Amino acid sequence: MPKFSVKRPFVVLVGVIMVLLLGYVSFTRMATDFLPNMNMPYMIVITTYPGASPEKVQNEVSEPLESSVGTVNGVKNVVSTSSENSSMISLEFEDDTNMDAAMVKVSAAVNQAELPETAGEPMIMQISADMMATMMTSVDYEGKSGYDLSKFVEDNIIPELQRQDGVASVDAAGMVEKSIEVKLDQDKIDDINTKILEKTNKTLAKAKKKLDQAEQKLNDGKEKLSRQQDKLKSQQDKQSGELAKFSKMMNEAIATKQAQTSELTSLRANRSALKTEKKAYQDKIVPAYQQMNKMFETLQQSFKEGEKAYQGIYQTVYQQVLIAAI
């Protein structure tokens, strides 16, 4: 290599220049990333439950969600935090887990969990490096006490940092706050507790007496109600017997009515047959009867005329006999 460099110094110079040139271009165009994109295998599920105590949130929200998301493939650890009005469940996955696919599976598992109607819609978030603090700083002020330094940071440093572009939030740690310690006189507390207990016992005794009286009235009312029920039952039984009797009479009346209706129908049929016979009598027999009457009248007239003729002949014969006798 030294011999080659001595024999061909121009080639070596060109190579050095190219290396320096490539290094300069690479250095000037290299992107600086203080927080590279990292796939963190963590996910949280946040659910609101307005008006619920931590115990209620734990029993009705956190435990059902833990049971559902704990069966998702790749889940390594599940930790839940139940507080007043809200629940937060942290999921830790295996390092090689595809978080996009895990998000879909967790969403399906959350939708299958049975939550109270008043609970909010669970919100699923994937933990990323962008959600963490990107800058930490410390503040020191010579000559100031811890409380004065905390007051200075709260009034000056924090507002100034919050006004900067790109700052989402500013949290302070190690702040000193003033507090007041109140110590109570135990003897006075015991004395007050004794007075309260005596007054409470008297009130409870009066309330118990009223409660006993009310219970006695309730028992009397129950006994009276029982007697009324027995009396009502007896009246119902009596009315049921009368109703059965009236029902029987009604059935007999209905049967009688049906029989009379049947008889009336039969009479109406007989009446119709008689009307038919009467009409036939009027149409046939009456004219024949009238014709016979006319014949009788004609015969009677003939008999009268024959009688007159007979009398005439008799008179004639009688006269002739008298004449012959004379």
NUMAR-128138 format. One record per atom (N, C-alpha, C, O): atom name; x, y, z. Coordinates in steps of 0.2 Angstrom, whole numbers. Layout:
<pts>
CA|X|Y|Z
...
</pts>
This chain:
<pts>
N|4|-6|0
CA|0|0|0
C|4|6|0
O|3|11|-4
N|10|7|4
CA|14|13|4
C|17|14|-3
O|18|19|-6
N|19|8|-6
CA|22|8|-13
C|17|11|-18
O|19|15|-22
N|11|8|-17
CA|6|10|-22
C|4|18|-21
O|3|21|-26
N|4|20|-15
CA|3|27|-14
C|8|32|-17
O|7|37|-19
N|15|29|-16
CA|21|33|-19
C|21|33|-26
O|22|38|-29
N|19|28|-29
CA|19|27|-36
C|13|31|-40
O|14|34|-45
N|7|31|-36
CA|1|34|-39
C|-2|39|-34
O|-7|37|-31
N|2|44|-33
CA|-1|49|-28
C|-7|52|-30
O|-11|55|-26
N|-8|53|-37
CA|-14|56|-39
C|-21|52|-38
O|-26|55|-36
N|-20|46|-38
CA|-26|41|-37
C|-28|42|-30
O|-33|42|-28
N|-23|42|-25
CA|-24|42|-18
C|-27|49|-16
O|-32|49|-12
N|-25|54|-19
CA|-27|61|-18
C|-35|61|-20
O|-39|64|-16
N|-36|58|-26
CA|-43|58|-28
C|-48|54|-24
O|-53|56|-22
N|-45|49|-21
CA|-49|44|-17
C|-50|48|-10
O|-56|48|-7
N|-45|51|-7
CA|-46|55|-1
C|-51|61|-2
O|-55|62|2
N|-51|64|-8
CA|-55|70|-9
C|-63|67|-10
O|-67|70|-7
N|-64|61|-13
CA|-70|58|-13
C|-73|56|-7
O|-79|57|-5
N|-69|53|-2
CA|-71|51|4
C|-73|57|8
O|-78|57|12
N|-69|63|8
CA|-70|69|12
C|-77|72|9
O|-81|75|13
N|-78|72|2
CA|-84|75|-1
C|-90|71|1
O|-95|74|3
N|-90|64|1
CA|-95|60|3
C|-97|61|11
O|-103|61|13
N|-92|61|15
CA|-93|63|22
C|-96|69|23
O|-101|70|28
N|-94|74|19
CA|-97|81|20
C|-105|81|18
O|-109|84|22
N|-106|78|12
CA|-113|78|10
C|-117|74|15
O|-123|76|16
N|-115|68|17
CA|-118|64|22
C|-120|68|28
O|-125|67|31
N|-115|71|31
CA|-115|75|37
C|-120|80|37
O|-124|82|41
N|-120|84|31
CA|-125|90|30
C|-132|88|29
O|-137|91|31
N|-133|82|26
CA|-140|79|24
C|-142|74|29
O|-148|72|28
N|-139|73|35
CA|-141|68|40
C|-146|71|44
O|-145|77|47
N|-152|68|45
CA|-158|71|49
C|-156|69|56
O|-154|63|58
N|-157|74|61
CA|-156|73|68
C|-163|71|71
O|-168|75|70
N|-163|66|75
CA|-169|63|78
C|-168|62|85
O|-165|56|87
N|-170|66|90
CA|-168|65|97
C|-173|60|100
O|-171|56|105
N|-179|59|97
CA|-183|54|100
C|-186|49|94
O|-191|51|91
N|-182|44|92
CA|-184|40|86
C|-191|36|87
O|-193|36|93
N|-194|34|82
CA|-200|31|82
C|-199|24|85
O|-196|20|82
N|-202|23|90
CA|-201|16|94
C|-208|13|94
O|-213|16|96
N|-209|6|93
CA|-215|3|94
C|-215|0|101
O|-212|-5|103
N|-219|4|105
CA|-219|2|112
C|-225|-3|113
O|-231|-1|112
N|-224|-9|116
CA|-230|-14|117
C|-234|-12|123
O|-235|-17|127
N|-237|-6|123
CA|-241|-4|129
C|-248|-1|126
O|-248|2|121
N|-253|-2|130
CA|-260|0|128
C|-264|2|134
O|-263|-2|139
N|-268|7|134
CA|-272|8|140
C|-279|9|137
O|-281|11|132
N|-284|7|142
CA|-291|7|140
C|-294|12|146
O|-294|10|152
N|-297|17|144
CA|-300|22|149
C|-307|22|148
O|-310|23|143
N|-311|21|154
CA|-318|21|154
C|-321|26|159
O|-318|25|165
N|-326|30|158
CA|-329|34|163
C|-335|31|166
O|-339|28|162
N|-336|33|172
CA|-342|30|175
C|-345|35|180
O|-343|35|186
N|-348|40|178
CA|-350|46|182
C|-354|44|188
O|-359|40|188
N|-352|47|194
CA|-356|46|200
C|-354|39|204
O|-358|38|209
N|-349|36|201
CA|-348|29|204
C|-342|29|209
O|-337|33|208
N|-342|26|214
CA|-337|25|219
C|-331|21|216
O|-333|17|211
N|-325|21|219
CA|-320|17|216
C|-322|9|217
O|-320|5|212
N|-325|7|222
CA|-327|0|223
C|-332|-2|217
O|-332|-7|215
N|-337|3|216
CA|-342|1|211
C|-339|1|204
O|-340|-3|200
N|-334|6|203
CA|-330|6|196
C|-326|-1|196
O|-326|-4|190
N|-323|-3|201
CA|-319|-9|201
C|-324|-15|199
O|-322|-20|195
N|-330|-16|202
CA|-334|-22|202
C|-338|-22|195
O|-338|-27|192
N|-340|-16|193
CA|-344|-16|187
C|-341|-14|180
O|-344|-15|175
N|-335|-11|181
CA|-331|-9|175
C|-325|-12|174
O|-323|-15|169
N|-320|-11|179
CA|-313|-14|178
C|-313|-21|177
O|-310|-24|173
N|-317|-25|182
CA|-316|-32|182
C|-319|-35|175
O|-316|-40|172
N|-325|-33|173
CA|-327|-35|166
C|-322|-34|160
O|-322|-38|156
N|-319|-28|160
CA|-315|-26|155
C|-308|-31|156
O|-306|-33|151
N|-306|-32|162
CA|-300|-36|163
C|-301|-43|160
O|-297|-46|157
N|-307|-46|161
CA|-309|-52|159
C|-309|-53|152
O|-308|-58|149
N|-311|-47|148
CA|-312|-47|141
C|-305|-47|138
O|-304|-50|133
N|-302|-41|140
CA|-295|-40|136
C|-290|-45|138
O|-285|-45|135
N|-291|-48|144
CA|-285|-53|146
C|-285|-59|141
O|-280|-63|142
N|-290|-60|137
CA|-290|-66|133
C|-287|-65|126
O|-286|-69|122
N|-285|-58|125
CA|-282|-56|118
C|-275|-59|118
O|-271|-59|122
N|-274|-62|112
CA|-267|-65|110
C|-262|-60|111
O|-262|-54|108
N|-256|-62|114
CA|-250|-57|115
C|-250|-53|121
O|-245|-50|122
N|-256|-53|125
CA|-256|-49|131
C|-251|-53|136
O|-252|-58|138
N|-247|-49|139
CA|-242|-51|144
C|-244|-50|151
O|-243|-54|155
N|-247|-44|152
CA|-249|-42|159
C|-254|-37|158
O|-255|-33|154
N|-259|-37|163
CA|-265|-33|164
C|-265|-30|171
O|-265|-33|176
N|-265|-23|171
CA|-265|-19|177
C|-271|-14|177
O|-271|-10|172
N|-275|-14|182
CA|-281|-10|182
C|-281|-5|187
O|-278|-7|193
N|-283|1|186
CA|-283|6|192
C|-290|9|192
O|-292|12|187
N|-294|8|197
CA|-301|10|198
C|-301|16|203
O|-299|16|208
N|-303|22|200
CA|-304|28|204
C|-311|30|204
O|-315|28|200
N|-312|36|207
CA|-319|38|207
C|-321|41|200
O|-317|45|198
N|-326|39|198
CA|-329|41|191
C|-325|38|185
O|-327|39|179
N|-320|34|186
CA|-316|32|180
C|-312|26|181
O|-311|24|187
N|-311|22|176
CA|-307|16|176
C|-301|16|171
O|-303|18|165
N|-295|14|173
CA|-290|14|168
C|-286|7|168
O|-284|5|174
N|-286|4|162
CA|-283|-3|162
C|-277|-3|158
O|-277|0|152
N|-271|-5|160
CA|-265|-5|156
C|-263|-12|154
O|-264|-16|158
N|-262|-12|147
CA|-260|-19|144
C|-253|-19|142
O|-251|-14|138
N|-249|-24|144
CA|-243|-25|141
C|-242|-31|137
O|-245|-36|139
N|-240|-30|131
CA|-239|-35|126
C|-232|-38|125
O|-228|-35|128
N|-232|-43|122
CA|-225|-46|120
C|-221|-41|115
O|-224|-37|112
N|-215|-42|115
CA|-211|-37|112
C|-212|-37|104
O|-212|-32|101
N|-213|-43|102
CA|-214|-44|94
C|-221|-44|92
O|-223|-46|87
N|-226|-41|96
CA|-233|-40|95
C|-234|-35|90
O|-232|-29|90
N|-238|-36|85
CA|-241|-31|80
C|-246|-27|83
O|-252|-29|84
N|-244|-21|85
CA|-249|-17|89
C|-255|-14|85
O|-260|-13|88
N|-255|-14|78
CA|-261|-12|75
C|-266|-18|75
O|-272|-16|76
N|-263|-24|74
CA|-268|-30|75
C|-271|-30|82
O|-276|-32|83
N|-266|-29|87
CA|-268|-29|94
C|-274|-24|95
O|-278|-26|99
N|-273|-18|92
CA|-278|-13|93
C|-285|-16|91
O|-290|-14|94
N|-285|-19|85
CA|-292|-22|83
C|-295|-27|87
O|-300|-27|89
N|-290|-31|90
CA|-292|-37|94
C|-295|-34|101
O|-300|-36|103
N|-291|-29|103
CA|-293|-26|110
C|-300|-22|109
O|-304|-23|114
N|-301|-19|103
CA|-307|-16|102
C|-313|-21|102
O|-318|-19|105
N|-312|-26|99
CA|-317|-31|98
C|-319|-34|105
O|-325|-35|107
N|-313|-35|109
CA|-314|-38|116
C|-318|-33|121
O|-322|-35|125
N|-316|-27|120
CA|-320|-21|124
C|-327|-21|122
O|-331|-20|127
N|-329|-22|116
CA|-336|-21|114
C|-340|-27|116
O|-346|-26|117
N|-337|-33|118
CA|-340|-38|120
C|-341|-38|128
O|-346|-42|130
N|-338|-34|131
CA|-339|-33|139
C|-346|-30|140
O|-348|-25|137
N|-349|-33|145
CA|-355|-30|148
C|-354|-25|153
O|-352|-26|159
N|-355|-18|151
CA|-354|-13|156
C|-361|-9|157
O|-366|-10|154
N|-361|-6|163
CA|-367|-2|165
C|-369|3|159
O|-365|5|156
N|-376|4|159
CA|-379|9|154
C|-376|16|155
O|-375|19|150
N|-375|18|161
CA|-373|25|162
C|-365|26|161
O|-362|31|162
N|-361|20|160
CA|-354|21|159
C|-353|23|152
O|-357|22|147
N|-347|27|151
CA|-346|30|145
C|-342|25|140
O|-341|19|142
N|-342|27|134
CA|-338|22|129
C|-331|22|131
O|-327|27|131
N|-329|15|131
CA|-321|14|133
C|-317|18|127
O|-318|17|121
N|-312|21|129
CA|-307|24|125
C|-300|20|125
O|-297|20|130
N|-298|18|119
CA|-292|14|119
C|-287|18|116
O|-287|21|111
N|-281|18|119
CA|-275|22|117
C|-269|18|117
O|-268|14|122
N|-265|19|112
CA|-258|15|112
C|-253|20|114
O|-252|25|112
N|-249|17|119
CA|-244|21|122
C|-238|22|117
O|-236|17|114
N|-236|28|115
CA|-230|29|111
C|-225|34|114
O|-227|37|119
N|-219|34|111
CA|-214|39|114
C|-216|46|114
O|-214|50|118
N|-221|48|109
CA|-223|55|109
C|-227|57|115
O|-228|63|116
N|-230|52|118
CA|-234|54|124
C|-230|55|130
O|-232|58|135
N|-223|54|130
CA|-219|55|136
C|-216|62|136
O|-216|65|130
N|-213|64|141
CA|-210|71|142
C|-204|71|138
O|-200|66|138
N|-203|76|134
CA|-197|76|129
C|-191|81|132
O|-186|81|129
N|-193|84|138
CA|-188|89|141
C|-189|89|148
O|-194|90|151
N|-183|89|152
CA|-183|90|159
C|-178|95|161
O|-173|95|158
N|-180|99|165
CA|-175|104|167
C|-176|106|175
O|-181|104|178
N|-171|108|178
CA|-171|110|185
C|-170|117|186
O|-166|120|182
N|-172|120|192
CA|-172|127|193
C|-169|128|200
O|-171|124|205
N|-164|132|200
CA|-161|134|207
C|-160|142|207
O|-159|145|202
N|-162|144|213
CA|-162|151|214
C|-158|152|221
O|-161|151|226
N|-152|155|220
CA|-148|156|226
C|-151|161|231
O|-153|167|229
N|-151|160|237
CA|-153|164|242
C|-161|164|244
O|-163|167|248
N|-164|159|240
CA|-171|158|241
C|-173|152|245
O|-169|147|244
N|-178|152|249
CA|-180|146|253
C|-183|141|248
O|-185|143|242
N|-185|135|250
CA|-188|130|246
C|-195|133|244
O|-197|132|238
N|-199|136|249
CA|-206|138|247
C|-205|144|242
O|-209|145|238
N|-200|149|244
CA|-199|154|239
C|-198|152|232
O|-200|155|227
N|-193|147|232
CA|-191|144|225
C|-197|141|222
O|-198|142|215
N|-202|138|225
CA|-208|135|222
C|-212|140|220
O|-215|139|215
N|-213|145|224
CA|-218|151|222
C|-215|154|216
O|-219|156|211
N|-208|155|215
CA|-205|158|209
C|-206|154|203
O|-208|156|198
N|-205|147|204
CA|-206|143|198
C|-214|143|196
O|-215|143|190
N|-218|143|201
CA|-225|142|199
C|-228|149|196
O|-232|149|191
N|-225|155|198
CA|-227|161|195
C|-224|163|189
O|-226|167|185
N|-218|161|188
CA|-214|164|182
C|-211|158|177
O|-213|159|171
N|-208|153|180
CA|-205|148|175
C|-211|144|172
O|-210|144|165
N|-216|141|175
CA|-221|137|172
C|-225|141|167
O|-226|139|161
N|-227|147|169
CA|-231|151|163
C|-227|152|157
O|-230|152|152
N|-220|154|158
CA|-216|156|153
C|-215|149|148
O|-215|150|142
N|-214|144|151
CA|-214|137|147
C|-220|136|144
O|-220|133|138
N|-226|137|147
CA|-232|135|143
C|-234|139|137
O|-237|137|133
N|-231|145|137
CA|-232|150|132
C|-228|148|125
O|-229|151|120
N|-223|144|126
CA|-218|142|121
C|-222|138|116
O|-226|134|117
N|-220|138|109
CA|-223|135|104
C|-222|127|104
O|-216|126|106
N|-227|123|103
CA|-225|116|104
C|-226|113|110
O|-225|106|111
N|-227|116|116
CA|-227|114|122
C|-234|112|124
O|-239|116|124
N|-235|105|125
CA|-242|103|127
C|-244|104|134
O|-249|106|135
N|-239|102|138
CA|-241|103|145
C|-234|104|149
O|-229|101|147
N|-235|106|155
CA|-229|107|159
C|-231|105|166
O|-236|107|169
N|-227|100|169
CA|-228|97|176
C|-222|99|180
O|-216|98|178
N|-223|101|186
CA|-218|102|191
C|-218|97|196
O|-223|95|199
N|-212|95|198
CA|-211|90|203
C|-206|93|209
O|-202|97|207
N|-207|91|215
CA|-203|93|220
C|-205|100|223
O|-201|104|226
N|-211|102|221
CA|-213|109|224
C|-215|109|231
O|-218|104|234
N|-214|114|235
CA|-215|115|242
C|-221|119|243
O|-222|124|240
N|-226|116|246
CA|-232|119|248
C|-233|120|255
O|-231|116|259
N|-236|126|257
CA|-238|127|264
C|-244|123|266
O|-248|122|262
N|-243|121|272
CA|-249|117|275
C|-250|119|282
O|-245|121|285
N|-256|118|284
CA|-258|119|291
C|-259|113|295
O|-264|109|293
N|-256|112|300
CA|-258|106|305
C|-262|108|310
O|-260|113|314
N|-268|105|311
CA|-273|107|316
C|-273|101|321
O|-274|95|319
N|-272|102|327
CA|-272|97|333
C|-278|99|337
O|-279|104|339
N|-282|94|338
CA|-288|95|342
C|-287|92|349
O|-283|88|350
N|-290|95|354
CA|-290|93|361
C|-294|87|362
O|-300|87|361
N|-291|82|363
CA|-294|75|364
C|-300|75|369
O|-305|72|369
N|-298|79|375
CA|-303|79|381
C|-309|82|379
O|-315|80|380
N|-309|88|375
CA|-315|92|373
C|-318|87|368
O|-324|87|367
N|-315|84|363
CA|-318|79|358
C|-322|74|362
O|-327|72|360
N|-319|71|367
CA|-322|66|371
C|-329|69|374
O|-334|65|374
N|-328|75|377
CA|-334|78|380
C|-339|79|375
O|-345|78|377
N|-337|82|370
CA|-343|83|364
C|-346|77|362
O|-352|76|361
N|-341|72|361
CA|-344|65|359
C|-349|62|364
O|-354|59|362
N|-347|63|371
CA|-352|61|376
C|-359|64|375
O|-364|61|376
N|-359|71|375
CA|-365|75|374
C|-369|73|368
O|-375|72|368
N|-365|72|362
CA|-369|70|356
C|-372|63|357
O|-377|62|355
N|-368|59|360
CA|-370|52|361
C|-376|52|366
O|-381|48|364
N|-376|56|371
CA|-382|56|375
C|-388|59|372
O|-394|56|372
N|-387|64|368
CA|-393|67|364
C|-395|62|359
O|-401|61|357
N|-390|59|356
CA|-392|54|351
C|-396|48|354
O|-401|45|351
N|-394|46|360
CA|-398|40|363
C|-405|42|364
O|-409|38|364
N|-406|49|367
CA|-412|51|368
C|-417|51|362
O|-422|49|362
N|-414|54|357
CA|-417|54|350
C|-419|47|348
O|-424|46|345
N|-414|43|348
CA|-415|36|346
C|-421|33|350
O|-425|29|348
N|-421|34|357
CA|-426|31|361
C|-433|34|359
O|-438|30|359
N|-433|40|358
CA|-440|43|356
C|-442|40|349
O|-448|38|348
N|-437|39|344
CA|-438|37|338
C|-441|29|339
O|-445|27|335
N|-437|26|343
CA|-439|19|344
C|-446|18|347
O|-450|14|345
N|-448|23|352
CA|-455|23|354
C|-460|24|349
O|-465|21|348
N|-458|29|345
CA|-463|30|339
C|-463|25|334
O|-469|23|332
N|-458|21|333
CA|-457|16|329
C|-461|10|332
O|-465|6|328
N|-461|9|338
CA|-465|3|341
C|-472|5|341
O|-476|1|339
N|-474|11|342
CA|-481|13|341
C|-484|12|334
O|-489|10|333
N|-480|14|329
CA|-481|13|322
C|-482|6|321
O|-486|4|317
N|-477|2|324
CA|-478|-5|322
C|-484|-8|325
O|-487|-13|322
N|-486|-6|331
CA|-492|-8|334
C|-498|-6|330
O|-503|-10|329
N|-498|0|328
CA|-504|2|323
C|-504|-2|317
O|-509|-4|314
N|-498|-4|314
CA|-497|-8|308
C|-500|-15|310
O|-504|-18|305
N|-498|-18|315
CA|-501|-24|317
C|-509|-24|318
O|-512|-29|316
N|-511|-19|321
CA|-518|-18|322
C|-522|-17|315
O|-527|-20|314
N|-519|-13|311
CA|-521|-13|304
C|-521|-19|300
O|-526|-21|297
N|-516|-23|301
CA|-516|-30|298
C|-521|-34|300
O|-524|-38|296
N|-522|-34|307
CA|-527|-38|310
C|-534|-36|307
O|-538|-40|306
N|-535|-30|307
CA|-542|-27|305
C|-543|-29|297
O|-548|-31|295
N|-537|-28|294
CA|-537|-30|287
C|-539|-37|286
O|-543|-39|281
N|-536|-42|290
CA|-537|-49|290
C|-545|-50|291
O|-548|-54|287
N|-548|-47|296
CA|-555|-48|298
C|-559|-46|292
O|-564|-49|290
N|-557|-40|289
CA|-561|-37|283
C|-561|-42|277
O|-565|-43|274
N|-555|-45|276
CA|-554|-50|271
C|-558|-56|272
O|-561|-59|267
N|-558|-59|278
CA|-562|-64|280
C|-570|-63|279
O|-574|-67|276
N|-572|-57|281
CA|-579|-55|280
C|-581|-54|273
O|-586|-56|270
N|-576|-51|269
CA|-577|-50|262
C|-577|-57|258
O|-581|-58|254
N|-573|-62|261
CA|-573|-68|258
C|-580|-72|259
O|-583|-75|255
N|-582|-71|265
CA|-589|-74|267
C|-594|-71|263
O|-599|-74|260
N|-594|-64|262
CA|-599|-61|258
C|-598|-63|250
O|-603|-64|247
N|-592|-64|248
CA|-591|-67|241
C|-594|-74|241
O|-597|-75|236
N|-593|-78|246
CA|-596|-85|245
C|-603|-85|245
O|-606|-88|241
N|-606|-80|249
CA|-614|-80|249
C|-616|-77|243
O|-621|-80|240
N|-613|-72|240
CA|-615|-69|234
C|-614|-74|228
O|-618|-74|223
N|-609|-78|229
CA|-607|-83|224
C|-613|-88|224
O|-615|-91|218
N|-616|-90|230
CA|-621|-95|230
C|-627|-92|227
O|-631|-95|223
N|-629|-86|229
CA|-635|-82|226
C|-634|-82|219
O|-639|-83|215
N|-628|-80|217
CA|-627|-79|209
C|-628|-86|206
O|-630|-86|200
N|-626|-92|209
CA|-627|-98|206
C|-634|-100|206
O|-637|-103|201
N|-638|-98|211
CA|-645|-99|211
C|-649|-95|205
O|-653|-97|202
N|-647|-88|205
CA|-649|-84|200
C|-647|-87|193
O|-651|-86|188
N|-641|-89|192
CA|-639|-92|186
C|-643|-98|184
O|-645|-99|178
N|-645|-102|189
CA|-649|-108|188
C|-656|-106|185
O|-659|-109|180
N|-659|-101|189
CA|-665|-98|187
C|-665|-95|180
O|-670|-96|176
N|-660|-92|179
CA|-659|-89|172
C|-659|-94|167
O|-662|-93|161
N|-655|-99|168
CA|-655|-105|163
C|-661|-108|162
O|-663|-110|156
N|-665|-109|168
CA|-672|-112|167
C|-676|-107|163
O|-680|-109|159
N|-676|-101|164
CA|-680|-96|161
C|-678|-96|153
O|-682|-95|149
N|-672|-96|152
CA|-669|-97|145
C|-672|-103|142
O|-674|-103|136
N|-672|-109|145
CA|-674|-115|142
C|-682|-114|141
O|-684|-116|136
N|-686|-111|146
CA|-693|-110|145
C|-694|-106|139
O|-699|-107|135
N|-690|-100|139
CA|-691|-96|133
C|-690|-99|126
O|-693|-98|121
N|-684|-104|126
CA|-683|-107|120
C|-689|-112|118
O|-691|-113|113
N|-692|-115|124
CA|-697|-120|122
C|-703|-116|120
O|-707|-118|115
N|-705|-110|123
CA|-710|-106|121
C|-709|-103|114
O|-714|-103|110
N|-703|-102|112
CA|-701|-99|106
C|-702|-105|101
O|-705|-104|95
N|-700|-111|103
CA|-702|-117|98
C|-709|-118|97
O|-711|-119|91
N|-713|-117|102
CA|-720|-118|102
C|-723|-113|98
O|-728|-114|94
N|-721|-107|99
CA|-723|-101|95
C|-722|-102|87
O|-726|-101|83
N|-716|-105|86
CA|-714|-106|79
C|-719|-111|76
O|-721|-111|70
N|-721|-117|80
CA|-725|-122|78
C|-732|-119|77
O|-735|-121|72
N|-734|-115|81
CA|-741|-112|81
C|-741|-107|74
O|-746|-107|71
N|-736|-104|73
CA|-736|-100|67
C|-736|-104|61
O|-739|-102|56
N|-733|-110|61
CA|-733|-114|55
C|-740|-117|54
O|-742|-117|49
N|-743|-119|60
CA|-750|-121|60
C|-755|-116|57
O|-759|-117|53
N|-754|-110|59
CA|-758|-104|57
C|-757|-103|49
O|-762|-102|46
N|-751|-104|47
CA|-749|-103|40
C|-753|-108|36
O|-756|-107|31
N|-753|-115|39
CA|-756|-120|35
C|-764|-119|35
O|-767|-121|30
N|-767|-117|41
CA|-774|-115|41
C|-776|-110|36
O|-781|-110|33
N|-771|-105|36
CA|-773|-99|31
C|-773|-102|24
O|-777|-100|20
N|-768|-107|23
CA|-768|-110|16
C|-774|-114|15
O|-777|-114|9
N|-777|-118|20
CA|-783|-122|19
C|-789|-117|18
O|-793|-119|14
N|-789|-112|22
CA|-794|-107|21
C|-795|-104|14
O|-800|-103|12
N|-789|-102|12
CA|-789|-99|5
C|-791|-105|0
O|-795|-103|-5
N|-789|-111|1
CA|-791|-116|-4
C|-799|-117|-3
O|-802|-118|-8
N|-801|-117|3
CA|-809|-117|4
C|-812|-112|1
O|-818|-113|-3
N|-810|-106|2
CA|-813|-100|-2
C|-813|-100|-9
O|-817|-98|-13
N|-807|-103|-12
CA|-806|-103|-19
C|-810|-109|-22
O|-812|-108|-28
N|-812|-114|-19
CA|-815|-120|-22
C|-822|-122|-19
O|-827|-122|-23
N|-822|-123|-13
CA|-828|-125|-9
C|-834|-120|-9
O|-839|-121|-11
N|-832|-114|-8
CA|-837|-108|-8
C|-841|-107|-14
O|-847|-107|-15
N|-837|-107|-20
CA|-840|-107|-27
C|-845|-113|-28
O|-850|-112|-30
N|-843|-119|-26
CA|-847|-125|-27
C|-853|-124|-23
O|-859|-126|-25
N|-852|-122|-16
CA|-858|-121|-12
C|-863|-116|-15
O|-869|-117|-15
N|-860|-111|-17
CA|-865|-105|-20
C|-868|-108|-26
O|-874|-107|-27
N|-865|-112|-30
CA|-868|-116|-36
C|-874|-120|-34
O|-879|-121|-37
N|-872|-124|-29
CA|-877|-129|-26
C|-884|-125|-23
O|-889|-127|-24
N|-882|-119|-20
CA|-888|-115|-18
C|-892|-113|-24
O|-898|-113|-23
N|-889|-111|-29
CA|-892|-109|-35
C|-897|-114|-38
O|-902|-114|-40
N|-894|-120|-38
CA|-897|-126|-40
C|-903|-128|-36
O|-909|-129|-38
N|-902|-127|-29
CA|-908|-128|-24
C|-913|-123|-25
O|-919|-125|-25
N|-911|-117|-27
CA|-916|-112|-28
C|-920|-113|-34
O|-926|-112|-35
N|-916|-116|-40
CA|-920|-117|-46
C|-925|-123|-45
O|-930|-123|-47
N|-923|-128|-41
CA|-927|-134|-40
C|-933|-132|-36
O|-939|-134|-37
N|-932|-127|-31
CA|-937|-125|-27
C|-942|-121|-31
O|-949|-122|-30
N|-940|-117|-36
CA|-944|-113|-40
C|-948|-118|-45
O|-954|-117|-46
N|-945|-124|-47
CA|-948|-129|-51
C|-954|-132|-47
O|-959|-133|-50
N|-952|-134|-40
CA|-957|-137|-36
C|-963|-132|-35
O|-969|-135|-35
N|-962|-126|-35
CA|-967|-121|-34
C|-972|-121|-40
O|-978|-121|-40
N|-968|-121|-46
CA|-972|-120|-52
C|-976|-127|-53
O|-982|-127|-56
N|-973|-133|-51
CA|-976|-139|-52
C|-982|-140|-47
O|-987|-143|-49
N|-981|-137|-41
CA|-987|-137|-36
C|-993|-133|-39
O|-998|-135|-38
N|-991|-127|-42
CA|-996|-123|-45
C|-1000|-127|-51
O|-1006|-126|-51
N|-996|-130|-55
CA|-999|-134|-60
C|-1003|-139|-58
O|-1009|-141|-60
N|-1001|-143|-52
CA|-1004|-148|-49
C|-1011|-146|-47
O|-1016|-149|-47
N|-1011|-140|-43
CA|-1017|-137|-40
C|-1022|-136|-46
O|-1028|-136|-45
N|-1019|-133|-52
CA|-1023|-131|-57
C|-1027|-137|-60
O|-1033|-137|-62
N|-1023|-143|-61
CA|-1026|-149|-64
C|-1031|-152|-59
O|-1036|-154|-61
N|-1029|-151|-52
CA|-1033|-154|-47
C|-1040|-150|-47
O|-1045|-153|-46
N|-1040|-144|-48
CA|-1046|-140|-48
C|-1050|-142|-54
O|-1056|-143|-54
N|-1046|-143|-60
CA|-1050|-144|-66
C|-1053|-151|-65
O|-1059|-152|-67
N|-1049|-156|-63
CA|-1052|-163|-62
C|-1058|-163|-57
O|-1063|-166|-58
N|-1057|-159|-52
CA|-1062|-159|-46
C|-1069|-156|-49
O|-1074|-158|-48
N|-1068|-151|-53
CA|-1074|-148|-56
C|-1077|-152|-61
O|-1083|-153|-61
N|-1073|-156|-65
CA|-1076|-161|-70
C|-1080|-166|-66
O|-1085|-168|-68
N|-1077|-169|-60
CA|-1080|-174|-56
C|-1086|-171|-54
O|-1091|-175|-54
N|-1086|-165|-51
CA|-1093|-162|-48
C|-1098|-162|-54
O|-1104|-163|-53
N|-1096|-159|-60
CA|-1100|-159|-65
C|-1103|-165|-67
O|-1109|-166|-68
N|-1099|-170|-67
CA|-1101|-177|-69
C|-1106|-180|-64
O|-1111|-184|-66
N|-1105|-178|-58
CA|-1109|-181|-52
C|-1116|-178|-53
O|-1121|-181|-51
N|-1116|-171|-55
CA|-1122|-168|-55
C|-1126|-170|-61
O|-1132|-168|-62
</pts>
